[in-house]
């Protein structure tokens, strides 16, 4: 049986955007590292911090952990912004307004020109 990845097989009826998207997915799956690599990098960073600054590995790890948890309020704010934006965009009045505005430009080029002219 021939095993091919679903994004590897080129389909003759695909448009340029679909082919570009497939190429980007193939690139990301080939070159982006597995999560294990990030764990190894964290271990190397802790070891480097231990040797360079003279602290213990637990002190370095604790300092990293403290810094990480300080990012939680910002993360929650960004999550609320994303969720709030989605809720507003999906509300019937705003959705109707966005659909009406989307009909103004007649072509993709017209949409870009309209945006650049502002």
C-alpha positions in Angstrom: 0.0 0.0 0.0 1.3 3.4 -0.9 1.5 5.7 2.1 1.5 9.4 1.3 0.9 12.3 3.5 -2.4 14.0 2.7 -0.7 17.3 2.0 2.0 15.7 -0.2 -0.2 14.6 -3.1 -0.7 17.4 -5.6 -4.2 17.6 -6.9 -4.6 18.9 -10.5 -7.6 21.1 -9.7 -6.0 23.0 -6.8 -5.6 26.8 -7.2 -2.5 28.7 -6.4 -3.5 29.4 -2.8 -4.1 25.7 -2.0 -0.8 24.7 -3.5 1.0 27.4 -1.5 -0.8 26.4 1.7 0.1 22.7 1.1 3.8 23.7 0.5 3.8 25.7 3.8 2.4 22.8 5.8 5.0 20.4 4.3 7.7 22.9 5.2 6.5 23.3 8.8 6.1 19.5 9.3 9.6 18.9 8.0 11.5 21.7 9.7 9.8 22.6 13.0 11.2 20.5 15.8 9.3 18.1 18.0 8.4 19.2 21.6 11.2 17.0 22.9 13.7 19.4 21.4 12.3 22.2 23.5 12.7 20.2 26.6 16.3 19.5 25.8 16.9 23.2 25.2 15.3 24.0 28.5 17.7 21.5 30.2 20.7 23.1 28.4 19.5 26.6 29.4 19.3 25.6 33.0 22.7 24.0 32.9 24.2 27.1 31.2 22.6 29.4 33.8 23.9 27.2 36.6 27.5 27.3 35.3 27.5 31.0 34.2 25.9 32.5 37.2 27.0 30.1 39.9 23.5 29.4 41.2 22.1 26.0 41.8 19.9 24.2 39.1 16.9 24.5 41.4 17.4 28.3 41.9 17.6 28.7 38.1 14.6 26.6 37.5 12.7 28.4 40.2 13.5 31.8 38.7 12.3 30.6 35.3 9.1 29.3 36.9 8.5 32.6 38.7 8.9 34.5 35.4 6.6 32.1 33.6 3.7 32.6 36.1 4.1 36.4 35.9 2.9 36.1 32.2 -0.4 34.5 33.2 -2.3 37.8 33.7 -1.3 39.0 30.2 -2.2 35.6 28.7 -5.6 35.8 30.2 -6.1 39.4 28.9 -5.2 38.3 25.4 -7.5 35.3 25.6 -10.4 37.6 26.7 -9.6 40.0 23.8 -9.7 37.1 21.3 -12.9 35.7 22.8 -14.6 39.1 23.1 -13.7 40.0 19.5 -15.2 36.7 18.3 -18.4 37.3 20.3 -18.8 40.8 18.9 -18.0 39.7 15.3 -20.5 36.9 15.5 -23.3 39.1 16.9 -26.1 39.6 14.3 -25.7 43.4 13.9 -21.9 43.3 13.5 -22.0 40.3 11.3 -24.5 41.9 9.0 -22.4 45.1 8.9 -19.3 43.1 8.0 -21.1 41.2 5.3 -22.4 44.4 3.8 -18.9 46.0 3.8 -17.5 42.9 2.2 -19.7 43.4 -0.8 -18.3 46.9 -1.6 -15.1 45.9 -3.4 -15.8 43.8 -6.5 -12.4 42.2 -6.8 -9.5 41.2 -4.5 -7.4 43.9 -6.1 -10.2 46.4 -5.4 -10.3 45.4 -1.8 -6.5 46.1 -1.4 -6.7 49.4 -3.3 -9.7 50.5 -1.2 -7.7 49.7 2.0 -4.5 51.4 0.7 -6.5 54.6 -0.2 -7.5 55.3 3.3 
